[in-house]
Amino acid sequence: MHSMLAEYHRKLAKEARLDIVRDYHVDLAQRFADEATQIPRRAATLARFHEREKQVTWELARADLREAR
């Protein structure tokens, strides 16, 4: 999605007649492109956090069972 938006704003920047409008679309295109490159990294980080959360939950449950004895 971000890549598509970046391409769209690049196209609008090429068609813009006013410098300020062109600069606006160039800036947005760059921001979307930058964001698109971050998505896989963020997804991997989120997966690691989720895995760690499951591990901690499991360890806490095990500790509770030991205390109950």
Distance bins in CASP14 RR format, pairs under 12 A and 6 or more apart:
PFRMAT RR
TARGET T0000
AUTHOR 0000-0000-0000
RMODE 2
METHOD distances of the structure
MODEL  1
1 7 0 0 0 0 0 1 0 0 0 0 0
1 8 0 0 0 0 0 1 0 0 0 0 0
1 32 0 0 0 0 1 0 0 0 0 0 0
1 35 0 0 0 0 1 0 0 0 0 0 0
1 36 0 0 0 0 1 0 0 0 0 0 0
1 39 0 0 0 0 1 0 0 0 0 0 0
2 8 0 0 0 0 0 1 0 0 0 0 0
2 9 0 0 0 0 0 1 0 0 0 0 0
2 28 0 0 0 0 0 1 0 0 0 0 0
2 29 0 0 0 0 0 1 0 0 0 0 0
2 30 0 0 0 0 0 1 0 0 0 0 0
2 31 0 0 0 0 1 0 0 0 0 0 0
2 32 1 0 1 0 0 0 0 0 0 0 0
2 33 1 0 0 1 0 0 0 0 0 0 0
2 34 0 0 0 0 1 0 0 0 0 0 0
2 35 1 0 1 0 0 0 0 0 0 0 0
2 36 1 1 0 0 0 0 0 0 0 0 0
2 37 0 0 0 0 1 0 0 0 0 0 0
2 38 0 0 0 0 1 0 0 0 0 0 0
2 39 1 0 0 1 0 0 0 0 0 0 0
2 40 0 0 0 0 0 1 0 0 0 0 0
2 42 0 0 0 0 0 1 0 0 0 0 0
3 9 0 0 0 0 0 1 0 0 0 0 0
3 10 0 0 0 0 0 1 0 0 0 0 0
3 29 0 0 0 0 0 1 0 0 0 0 0
3 32 1 0 0 1 0 0 0 0 0 0 0
3 33 1 0 0 1 0 0 0 0 0 0 0
3 34 0 0 0 0 0 1 0 0 0 0 0
3 35 0 0 0 0 1 0 0 0 0 0 0
3 36 1 0 1 0 0 0 0 0 0 0 0
3 37 0 0 0 0 1 0 0 0 0 0 0
3 39 0 0 0 0 1 0 0 0 0 0 0
3 40 0 0 0 0 0 1 0 0 0 0 0
4 10 0 0 0 0 0 1 0 0 0 0 0
4 11 0 0 0 0 0 1 0 0 0 0 0
4 29 0 0 0 0 0 1 0 0 0 0 0
4 32 0 0 0 0 1 0 0 0 0 0 0
4 33 0 0 0 0 0 1 0 0 0 0 0
4 35 0 0 0 0 0 1 0 0 0 0 0
4 36 0 0 0 0 1 0 0 0 0 0 0
5 11 0 0 0 0 0 1 0 0 0 0 0
5 12 0 0 0 0 0 1 0 0 0 0 0
5 25 0 0 0 0 0 1 0 0 0 0 0
5 28 1 0 0 1 0 0 0 0 0 0 0
5 29 1 0 0 1 0 0 0 0 0 0 0
5 30 0 0 0 0 0 1 0 0 0 0 0
5 31 0 0 0 0 1 0 0 0 0 0 0
5 32 1 0 1 0 0 0 0 0 0 0 0
5 33 0 0 0 0 1 0 0 0 0 0 0
5 34 0 0 0 0 0 1 0 0 0 0 0
5 35 0 0 0 0 1 0 0 0 0 0 0
5 36 0 0 0 0 1 0 0 0 0 0 0
6 12 0 0 0 0 0 1 0 0 0 0 0
6 13 0 0 0 0 0 1 0 0 0 0 0
6 25 0 0 0 0 0 1 0 0 0 0 0
6 26 0 0 0 0 0 1 0 0 0 0 0
6 27 0 0 0 0 0 1 0 0 0 0 0
6 28 0 0 0 0 1 0 0 0 0 0 0
6 29 1 0 1 0 0 0 0 0 0 0 0
6 30 1 0 0 1 0 0 0 0 0 0 0
6 31 0 0 0 0 1 0 0 0 0 0 0
6 32 1 1 0 0 0 0 0 0 0 0 0
6 33 1 0 1 0 0 0 0 0 0 0 0
6 34 0 0 0 0 1 0 0 0 0 0 0
6 35 0 0 0 0 1 0 0 0 0 0 0
6 36 1 0 0 1 0 0 0 0 0 0 0
6 37 0 0 0 0 0 1 0 0 0 0 0
7 13 0 0 0 0 0 1 0 0 0 0 0
7 14 0 0 0 0 0 1 0 0 0 0 0
7 25 0 0 0 0 0 1 0 0 0 0 0
7 28 0 0 0 0 0 1 0 0 0 0 0
7 29 1 0 0 1 0 0 0 0 0 0 0
7 32 0 0 0 0 1 0 0 0 0 0 0
7 33 0 0 0 0 1 0 0 0 0 0 0
7 36 0 0 0 0 0 1 0 0 0 0 0
8 14 0 0 0 0 0 1 0 0 0 0 0
8 15 0 0 0 0 0 1 0 0 0 0 0
8 25 0 0 0 0 1 0 0 0 0 0 0
8 28 0 0 0 0 1 0 0 0 0 0 0
8 29 1 0 0 1 0 0 0 0 0 0 0
8 32 0 0 0 0 1 0 0 0 0 0 0
8 33 0 0 0 0 0 1 0 0 0 0 0
9 15 0 0 0 0 0 1 0 0 0 0 0
9 16 0 0 0 0 0 1 0 0 0 0 0
9 21 0 0 0 0 0 1 0 0 0 0 0
9 22 0 0 0 0 0 1 0 0 0 0 0
9 23 0 0 0 0 0 1 0 0 0 0 0
9 24 0 0 0 0 1 0 0 0 0 0 0
9 25 1 0 1 0 0 0 0 0 0 0 0
9 26 1 0 0 1 0 0 0 0 0 0 0
9 27 0 0 0 0 1 0 0 0 0 0 0
9 28 1 0 1 0 0 0 0 0 0 0 0
9 29 1 1 0 0 0 0 0 0 0 0 0
9 30 0 0 0 0 1 0 0 0 0 0 0
9 31 0 0 0 0 1 0 0 0 0 0 0
9 32 1 0 0 1 0 0 0 0 0 0 0
9 33 0 0 0 0 1 0 0 0 0 0 0
10 16 0 0 0 0 0 1 0 0 0 0 0
10 22 0 0 0 0 0 1 0 0 0 0 0
10 25 1 0 0 1 0 0 0 0 0 0 0
10 26 1 0 0 1 0 0 0 0 0 0 0
10 27 0 0 0 0 0 1 0 0 0 0 0
10 28 0 0 0 0 1 0 0 0 0 0 0
10 29 1 0 1 0 0 0 0 0 0 0 0
10 30 0 0 0 0 1 0 0 0 0 0 0
10 31 0 0 0 0 0 1 0 0 0 0 0
10 32 0 0 0 0 1 0 0 0 0 0 0
10 33 0 0 0 0 1 0 0 0 0 0 0
11 22 0 0 0 0 0 1 0 0 0 0 0
11 25 0 0 0 0 1 0 0 0 0 0 0
11 26 0 0 0 0 0 1 0 0 0 0 0
11 28 0 0 0 0 0 1 0 0 0 0 0
11 29 0 0 0 0 1 0 0 0 0 0 0
12 18 0 0 0 0 0 1 0 0 0 0 0
12 21 0 0 0 0 1 0 0 0 0 0 0
12 22 0 0 0 0 1 0 0 0 0 0 0
12 23 0 0 0 0 0 1 0 0 0 0 0
12 24 0 0 0 0 1 0 0 0 0 0 0
12 25 1 0 1 0 0 0 0 0 0 0 0
12 26 0 0 0 0 1 0 0 0 0 0 0
12 27 0 0 0 0 0 1 0 0 0 0 0
12 28 0 0 0 0 1 0 0 0 0 0 0
12 29 0 0 0 0 1 0 0 0 0 0 0
12 32 0 0 0 0 0 1 0 0 0 0 0
13 19 0 0 0 0 0 1 0 0 0 0 0
13 20 0 0 0 0 0 1 0 0 0 0 0
13 21 0 0 0 0 1 0 0 0 0 0 0
13 22 1 0 1 0 0 0 0 0 0 0 0
13 23 1 0 0 1 0 0 0 0 0 0 0
13 24 0 0 0 0 1 0 0 0 0 0 0
13 25 1 1 0 0 0 0 0 0 0 0 0
13 26 1 0 1 0 0 0 0 0 0 0 0
13 27 0 0 0 0 1 0 0 0 0 0 0
13 28 0 0 0 0 1 0 0 0 0 0 0
13 29 1 0 0 1 0 0 0 0 0 0 0
13 30 0 0 0 0 1 0 0 0 0 0 0
13 32 0 0 0 0 0 1 0 0 0 0 0
14 21 0 0 0 0 0 1 0 0 0 0 0
14 22 1 0 0 1 0 0 0 0 0 0 0
14 25 0 0 0 0 1 0 0 0 0 0 0
14 26 0 0 0 0 1 0 0 0 0 0 0
14 29 0 0 0 0 0 1 0 0 0 0 0
15 21 0 0 0 0 1 0 0 0 0 0 0
15 22 0 0 0 0 1 0 0 0 0 0 0
15 25 0 0 0 0 1 0 0 0 0 0 0
15 26 0 0 0 0 0 1 0 0 0 0 0
16 22 1 1 0 0 0 0 0 0 0 0 0
16 23 0 0 0 0 1 0 0 0 0 0 0
16 24 1 0 0 1 0 0 0 0 0 0 0
16 25 1 0 0 1 0 0 0 0 0 0 0
16 26 0 0 0 0 1 0 0 0 0 0 0
16 27 0 0 0 0 0 1 0 0 0 0 0
16 28 0 0 0 0 0 1 0 0 0 0 0
16 29 0 0 0 0 0 1 0 0 0 0 0
17 25 0 0 0 0 0 1 0 0 0 0 0
18 24 0 0 0 0 1 0 0 0 0 0 0
18 25 0 0 0 0 0 1 0 0 0 0 0
19 25 0 0 0 0 0 1 0 0 0 0 0
19 26 0 0 0 0 0 1 0 0 0 0 0
20 26 0 0 0 0 0 1 0 0 0 0 0
20 27 0 0 0 0 0 1 0 0 0 0 0
21 27 0 0 0 0 0 1 0 0 0 0 0
21 28 0 0 0 0 0 1 0 0 0 0 0
22 28 0 0 0 0 0 1 0 0 0 0 0
22 29 0 0 0 0 0 1 0 0 0 0 0
23 29 0 0 0 0 0 1 0 0 0 0 0
23 30 0 0 0 0 0 1 0 0 0 0 0
24 30 0 0 0 0 0 1 0 0 0 0 0
24 31 0 0 0 0 0 1 0 0 0 0 0
25 31 0 0 0 0 0 1 0 0 0 0 0
25 32 0 0 0 0 0 1 0 0 0 0 0
26 32 0 0 0 0 0 1 0 0 0 0 0
26 33 0 0 0 0 0 1 0 0 0 0 0
27 33 0 0 0 0 0 1 0 0 0 0 0
27 34 0 0 0 0 0 1 0 0 0 0 0
28 34 0 0 0 0 0 1 0 0 0 0 0
28 35 0 0 0 0 0 1 0 0 0 0 0
29 35 0 0 0 0 0 1 0 0 0 0 0
29 36 0 0 0 0 0 1 0 0 0 0 0
30 36 0 0 0 0 0 1 0 0 0 0 0
30 37 0 0 0 0 0 1 0 0 0 0 0
31 37 0 0 0 0 0 1 0 0 0 0 0
31 38 0 0 0 0 0 1 0 0 0 0 0
32 38 0 0 0 0 0 1 0 0 0 0 0
32 39 0 0 0 0 0 1 0 0 0 0 0
33 39 0 0 0 0 0 1 0 0 0 0 0
34 41 0 0 0 0 0 1 0 0 0 0 0
35 41 0 0 0 0 0 1 0 0 0 0 0
35 42 0 0 0 0 1 0 0 0 0 0 0
36 42 0 0 0 0 0 1 0 0 0 0 0
38 44 0 0 0 0 0 1 0 0 0 0 0
38 45 0 0 0 0 1 0 0 0 0 0 0
38 46 0 0 0 0 0 1 0 0 0 0 0
39 45 0 0 0 0 0 1 0 0 0 0 0
39 46 0 0 0 0 0 1 0 0 0 0 0
40 46 0 0 0 0 0 1 0 0 0 0 0
40 47 0 0 0 0 0 1 0 0 0 0 0
41 47 0 0 0 0 0 1 0 0 0 0 0
41 48 0 0 0 0 0 1 0 0 0 0 0
42 48 0 0 0 0 0 1 0 0 0 0 0
42 49 0 0 0 0 0 1 0 0 0 0 0
43 49 0 0 0 0 0 1 0 0 0 0 0
43 50 0 0 0 0 0 1 0 0 0 0 0
44 50 0 0 0 0 0 1 0 0 0 0 0
44 51 0 0 0 0 0 1 0 0 0 0 0
45 51 0 0 0 0 0 1 0 0 0 0 0
45 52 0 0 0 0 0 1 0 0 0 0 0
46 52 0 0 0 0 0 1 0 0 0 0 0
46 53 0 0 0 0 0 1 0 0 0 0 0
47 53 0 0 0 0 0 1 0 0 0 0 0
47 54 0 0 0 0 0 1 0 0 0 0 0
48 54 0 0 0 0 0 1 0 0 0 0 0
48 55 0 0 0 0 0 1 0 0 0 0 0
49 55 0 0 0 0 0 1 0 0 0 0 0
49 56 0 0 0 0 0 1 0 0 0 0 0
50 56 0 0 0 0 0 1 0 0 0 0 0
50 57 0 0 0 0 0 1 0 0 0 0 0
51 57 0 0 0 0 0 1 0 0 0 0 0
51 58 0 0 0 0 0 1 0 0 0 0 0
52 58 0 0 0 0 0 1 0 0 0 0 0
52 59 0 0 0 0 0 1 0 0 0 0 0
53 59 0 0 0 0 0 1 0 0 0 0 0
53 60 0 0 0 0 0 1 0 0 0 0 0
54 60 0 0 0 0 0 1 0 0 0 0 0
54 61 0 0 0 0 0 1 0 0 0 0 0
55 61 0 0 0 0 0 1 0 0 0 0 0
55 62 0 0 0 0 0 1 0 0 0 0 0
56 62 0 0 0 0 0 1 0 0 0 0 0
56 63 0 0 0 0 0 1 0 0 0 0 0
57 63 0 0 0 0 0 1 0 0 0 0 0
57 64 0 0 0 0 0 1 0 0 0 0 0
58 64 0 0 0 0 0 1 0 0 0 0 0
58 65 0 0 0 0 0 1 0 0 0 0 0
59 65 0 0 0 0 0 1 0 0 0 0 0
59 66 0 0 0 0 0 1 0 0 0 0 0
60 66 0 0 0 0 0 1 0 0 0 0 0
60 67 0 0 0 0 0 1 0 0 0 0 0
61 67 0 0 0 0 0 1 0 0 0 0 0
61 68 0 0 0 0 0 1 0 0 0 0 0
62 68 0 0 0 0 0 1 0 0 0 0 0
62 69 0 0 0 0 0 1 0 0 0 0 0
63 69 0 0 0 0 0 1 0 0 0 0 0
END
